[in-house]
């Protein structure tokens, strides 16, 4: 792992499912690691690191419960459904722009700007600031751990935290109808979120809100292009879009692994002793191709019935954004197939490359023509 640490990797579906629900595997390393082993004490500015990592995905109950309940309401399927028309409109605008050119680089022209625009509008991030996030967040999720990369990560972390504090100050002075303003008010009214937690929350929502969706669209479209029979079936039966998105999440999902967990105590897990403080990684993509759980696991079948995939995780950290994600994926891929009946890959498949790092499964580029 980055920094030279070793970790256990859990790959079978049943084990992954259990590990994600097991309260003995915790998210906050401060509860188990000695201070000298904490990443925050190895970076130039421990405060910045603490701010950016004080969010629900690195917390355990009761903090996790409190943090998650503050934003839960904004992401229920009913609330998210209200964004459908807007997501549709953004999608159509982007496809109009691409249509005139006859080709596009699907990641940069569509799969990235769509979710970035949506989560930025939900949160209330001004348009002119959005592109900067791409570089920052790319640095966080792609870091392989060498010294040069780590320096870049720290620089981006600091810049991001400074920006978020400025945004919080603007919205406390002049609230608008957006989620950041509502979170700022929740802080001042009920003493529910500290400033550190506020920065961590917005940071997490922004990163989680687009780093994954871009890959659902990118990997999903690539899988369909490589399975023309499935793509044609979907084009002929648009009602299949819901099971198709679930299958694309399973077959070629956006995340290779869940985020890291730590053994709270010595844990006997499936006959293996995992010692207190050791790191555990759950390989979501491997579990989603487990032949003991999924019939013909390596086949893409958009009509698959039994599909309890782990692409959104499991247990208390189950993806908060799943309803938003499903909606964006359904709207984007359905619109793309309907608009461009001759959609095809515009490069040699062997030339496609992926971003480095063990967390996201992310194409660098995906040139298509139509
Ligand atoms: C295809 C897209 C997405 C995938 C595959 C995905 C996947 C995941 C997974 C696997 C987890 C659990 C991680 C773990 O247990 O270590 C997670 C958590 C989370 N996701 Fe997503 N996600 C997606 C999109 C989104 C979006 C659009 C949002 C926007 C709000 C979001 C917000 C979150 C948050 C806040 C958490 C932490 C929940 C908690 O700790 O309780 N995700 N996501």
Boltz pocket constraint, residues with backbone or C-beta under 6 A from the ligand:
constraints:
  - pocket:
      binder: B
      contacts: [[A, 56], [A, 57], [A, 58], [A, 68], [A, 75], [A, 204], [A, 205], [A, 208], [A, 209], [A, 210], [A, 212], [A, 213], [A, 216], [A, 253], [A, 254], [A, 255], [A, 257], [A, 258], [A, 259], [A, 260], [A, 284], [A, 310], [A, 311], [A, 312], [A, 313], [A, 314], [A, 316], [A, 317], [A, 318], [A, 319], [A, 320], [A, 321], [A, 322], [A, 324], [A, 325]]
      max_distance: 6.0
